[in-house]
């Protein structure tokens, strides 16, 4: 079994990955509205990748006998000044995702939770 701390961190990250998918869909919608179809497609692919990450965590939690609690989240930003603004916000978002994954890894290392470290 996972510790409460690690389980909650994994659930939190799973939900953040779902939020990330919505964030990228909002960016794609902005790009579509501005006729930047290639950029819209890029963001839609990013959204799919984030959803894939969320589902990996969902499956991992269930494989470990845990209940993956799905939570709501705040609305993603839907307004951008220009296409570069969308990409700058995407970069900042990716930096936050990376920081959060590192934090999750730190918890797993501290707890010597080898299955989660490998995951």
N, C-alpha and C positions, 0 to 999 in steps of 0.2 A: 504494500500500500504506500501511497505517496503521503508525505507529511501534509498537514493543513496548509502550511505556508507555500509549499511547492504546488500543490493542487490549485490553490487560489491564484497563484501567479500564472499557471498554465491556462486556467479558465479566463483570467483577465486578458492574457495575450491572445487567446483564441478570439475573444470578442473584439479586441483591438484590430485583429486581422480582418474581421468582417467589416468593421468601421473603415479600415483602410480601403477595402474594396469599394465601399460607397463613396469614399473620398475621390477615388480615381474615376468612378462613374460620373460624379459631379464635374470633374475636370473634363472628361470626355464630352459631356453634354455641352459645356461651355464651348469647347473647340468645335463641335458640330454646329452649334448656333452661329459661330463666326466663320463657318465654311472651311475650317482647318481639319478636313476629313482624315488626313494621315495622322495628325496629332491625336485626333479623337480615337482612332484605332489603336494607337500606342497606349493611351490611357485605359482603353477597354481591355487590352491584353494585360496591363498592370493589375487591373481589377480582378481579372481571372486568376492571376498568380496569387494575389492576396487571399482570395476565396479558397484556393487550393491549400495555402498555408493554414488557414483557419480549419479546414476540414482534416488536415493531417493532425492537428492538435486535438480536434474533436475525437477522431479515431484513436489516437494515442491514449487519451483519457479513458475512453471506454474499454480499450484493450487492457488497461491497468485496473479495471473494475471501478472506475470513478464515474460520476454523473457530470457530464459537460453542460453546465448551466449556461444557457444562451440568454444574454441580457440585451436590453436596448441601449442606444447610444445617442449622443447629440447629433443634430443635423450637420452634415459636412458643409464646408464653405461652397457656395454655388456661384459666387461673384468674383471675377478676376478683372484686373485693370487691362490686361493684355495677355497674349499667349505666353510671353516670357514670365509673367507673374505666376501663371499656373505652374510652369515648370520649376520656378524657384520655390514655390510652396510644396511641390512634389518632392523636391530635394530635401527640404527641411523635414517633411513627413518621413521620408526614408531614413534620415538620420535618427529620428525619434524611434522608429521601428527597430533599427539596429541597436540603439541604446537599451531598449526594452528586452531584446533578445539576449544581449550580454548580461543584463541583470538576471534573467531567467537562468542562464548558464551558471552564473555565480552562485545562485541558490542551490542548483543541482550539485555543483562542485563542493560547496560547503557541507551539504548533507551526504556527500558520497553516494549520490543516487545515480549509479552507473548507467542504468537503462535510459534515464532521461538525458544524461550527458551524451550518450551515443545518439539518442533521438535528435 
